[in-house]
Amino acid sequence: MAEPEPLPQVSSEPTTPPQEGSGRTKTKNKKNRSKKQPKRAGADTDGLSSGASTMVEDPFFVLAGGKEGGFLDLEEIDEADFGIFGGVLDDVGQSVEEAGKDHGKKKKKTKKRKRGGDGEGFSGDAALVVENDQVDVEKVEKKVEDGEKGDKKGKRKMNMKKRKVKDNEMNRESDEDVASDKAEDMQDDTENMEQNEDDELILGEDDVSAWRELRLHPLLLKAMRRLGFKEPTPIQKSCFPAAAHRGKDVIGAAETGSGKTLAFGLPVLQRLLEEREKATRLQQEDEKMEERSCGSPLRALILTPTRELAKQVCDHLKDVAKFLGIHVVPIVGGLSMEKQERLLKKKPEIVVGTPGRLWEHMSMNNQHLVELHSLSFFILDEADRMIERGHFRELQSIIEMLPLTNGSDEQAARTMPNCETVPILQIKKRQTFVFSATLALSSNFRKKLKRGLSTSKASTPDDVSSIEALSKQAGMKSNAEIVDLTKASILPEKLEESFIECSEEDKDAYLYYILSVHGQGRTIIFCTSIAALRHISSILRILGINVLTNHAQMQQRARMKAVDRFRESENSILVATDGFARGMDFDDVRTVIHYQLPHSTDVYIHRSGRTARKSLAGCSIALISPTDKSRFYSLCKSLSKENLQQFPVDHTYMSGVMNRLSLARQIDKIARKTSQENANKSWLQRNAESMGLILDTSDSEEDHVQGHKKRKATSAHLQKLQQELSDLLQCPLQPKTFSRRYLAGAGVSPLLQKQLEELAKRNASNNSSKSKNKGSGFVVIGQDRVEPLQALQNSGQEVCVNIDKEREKRRVAENWRRKKHEEKKRTQEQKRKDKRKAKEMA
Ligand SMILES: Nc1ncnc2c1ncn2[C@@H]1O[C@H](COP(=O)(O)OP(=O)(O)OP(=O)(O)O)[C@@H](O)[C@H]1O
């Protein structure tokens, strides 16, 4: 075992990064680490092997030390949710097939080493304590608000709980290593239970003939059989031959949920597998190769705009690469830098990350990320998002780090240290892939694509403000394969779009109506603002609808939990902001509701694209207030939509909806006020404590009594409202035409539902025993509500949303208003004149 790697010292001299030791290091001295400005590799040919960097004053100091740059609503990702490696480092001496089969055995061997190791990963236990405590605090807070236990007792209890949470959170860091070891062990155990890839195969050999036609590597074919992917999706079919067999760069655009991740992922895995096979053959010929053991250099760098998407892409590739011995690692903000350094020391072939954190590592001269000579793939997922509003300055810096692609393969090979997996002859040029569903949104871009990249104007060196410029700077060749499978509307074919016109205030009512009357299936509600998200989630919870939330101001652990819970239940409802709109893949989301309209067409497409994925049907409903109208019409225009369906609202439900909503709003108002007051008090307390001051809380006797009375009255009022609402919620949300024989389901509580079903069963058995008394049957429709898609398909009414017609309508209305106004003015003037005349006459 080699000595732990010495950390680079801060120096103003040019320096060579230390060579990677093969052993694990536990040194964590971050302070000693030098912050260097990495040099563009490839610009200095003899510096390539060492990854030498010139030490200059670091212009990225703020970035390196700070948070993920740029995209403020990036998702925090918890390390607990990342696996470490999809597999184990492959034994190059083995055949590829063997490498795959022996995977399980090797895992066991590595496990022993890991146990005494540095404990990356999950800190489940500690987190659970904190989370449970958090729930307890909420319970206690609620009790305090309800005035159930009396103020002082409740407060004391709450303070104790809060302190406990704080302590736990402080201890969490130190507990993490232990907990993560446990989690790692558990993960290993689970993996050991999966004995063999063959046991997991869902499809037979003949089922995947469509993949075979693409000349997919046998191990990848097996992976497709295991995942149950019978045939390639159109984008995969179009991209694979060009990317994998002809080594071309690819610009890929296809609708949301069409499998773009594997459209770029499979060619990467194919090439790595093929090269590994060649390497194995060469190795057998050349015994010297055995001495070479520096692990694998970075072969593919995949960039995504959000942390959650990076995690998802990483997981997806790991799934495919599970038995391939190819390692995929996520490098995103929100994780400990040191832990990521340890992951990178293991030299994974594929890194998926967000630009901010990747650049942070690069600017600290992380050897695996700066030595990019053998990088074979540079991939931008959701590329159009990357260049938006100058968000990812780090992207520019990363692109500058990429070796120039015009150097010869041999030259590149010469500069590479002894690496087993990429022998000299196998190094091909780097391929660049750029993908997104909304790449072709701008008509300009489509035209440019048609003309081809070669004819476009040269961009300035620091300009990555267009896909074109970005691709070129990343080294994309002018003969790149352009695969644009998007239609004019870009949206999936089976997406039923609809809208409800209502006032801003009534959006809550329609939202509740949709969820309670047509609430089947997984639903995502999108908001543009966190304030709106908080408002509706609070109202819906008061109304007894259990919603999950995900937004940038939530703690990461809670966010990831929400995502997991959303995946778990097929009727779950998630309220999210737009950070969640791109790329997130959930099984069978039936409905997307745009509570607030997005600011741009591409966000609308990505939001709506969370449903109707994988050629399944889904529906999207936009709530349109008068202020949203013009934006909505322009959106329709940019998507070439002239007609849209109006969501079929059964207005007989609305008075019931309004009654409930009115109570919920009152409850919400009181709860907000109380929590605001509590927050203010504790803020004051905290600040006074931190300044060493004692707060004068001694009210006069009269104030004290008054305050007490007020609190008591509020609490009684709150209880009354809650009781009223609870009574309403016990009854079905009936339309006026409610028949006693048919209990319509919306609003039926699970308990009532159960009781009614039992009653119905009893009635049915009574009836059958009493010689089938026709007409006395009792039918419970219960919670099996109609799903929005079904409602739309049955009775959605098409409405013309022709923007020109709307403009015309608005113009006519304005003219009419102006005329009216002028007429009024004229009449008033006339009246005044008449009065004056009458006065003069008098
Ligand atoms: N060949 C295939 N057969 C069946 N399912 C597939 C196939 N390829 C990918 N999938 C599945 O399709 C789903 C969507 O894939 P993916 O997330 O890559 O779509 P996408 O085009 O990137 O969507 P978005 O534009 O929203 O990011 C995933 O659940 C994935 O597992």
The ligand as an ORCA input file, in Angstrom:
! r2SCAN-3c Opt
* xyz 0 1
  N     -35.170      1.860    -25.192
  C     -35.937      2.103    -24.147
  N     -37.033      1.352    -23.934
  C     -37.853      1.597    -22.878
  N     -37.641      2.581    -21.989
  C     -36.573      3.352    -22.164
  C     -35.664      3.162    -23.234
  N     -34.696      4.098    -23.137
  C     -34.966      4.837    -22.053
  N     -36.082      4.403    -21.456
  C     -36.758      4.961    -20.265
  O     -37.460      6.120    -20.695
  C     -37.532      7.063    -19.635
  C     -37.183      8.442    -20.149
  O     -35.838      8.484    -20.504
  P     -34.968      9.816    -20.368
  O     -35.072     10.362    -18.969
  O     -33.635      9.514    -20.892
  O     -35.776     10.789    -21.326
  P     -35.329     12.190    -21.886
  O     -35.603     12.197    -23.326
  O     -33.953     12.518    -21.434
  O     -36.395     13.139    -21.149
  P     -36.254     14.699    -20.780
  O     -36.208     15.458    -22.050
  O     -37.470     14.978    -19.976
  O     -34.992     14.830    -19.997
  C     -36.622      6.554    -18.549
  O     -37.422      6.012    -17.512
  C     -35.818      5.456    -19.200
  O     -35.499      4.448    -18.299
*
